[in-house]
Amino acid sequence: MGQQRTARLGWLLGSSPRSASFNAAFERRLRELGHVDGRNLIIDDVFAEGKVERLGPLARELVARKPDVLFMSGPEANLKALSEATRIIPIVVCARLRP
């Protein structure tokens, strides 16, 4: 049986790291799908620290790491930066729905 390939996920965050509760839920769901950070998955997080001017360079940095998929949360500027950095890598937008 061949070795399982390591997937790479790039995540662009605008202002702050993911919350502990979100991170736990996210990683739990990934495990349910067979992906474990550090075993067969690499999650690259980059933070713009609330500085819009950093989004473009950070998005290009993530794309250069050749992720299989890009994730983003935060304002539309994050999506714009990723969309300008690649037309090939899928981008998943994570949004919190409010009741």
Summary of the structure (lengths in Angstrom):
residues: 99
radius of gyration: 13.8
end to end distance: 46.5
largest distance: 46.7
contacts: 253
relative contact order: 0.23
helix: 36%
strand: 24%
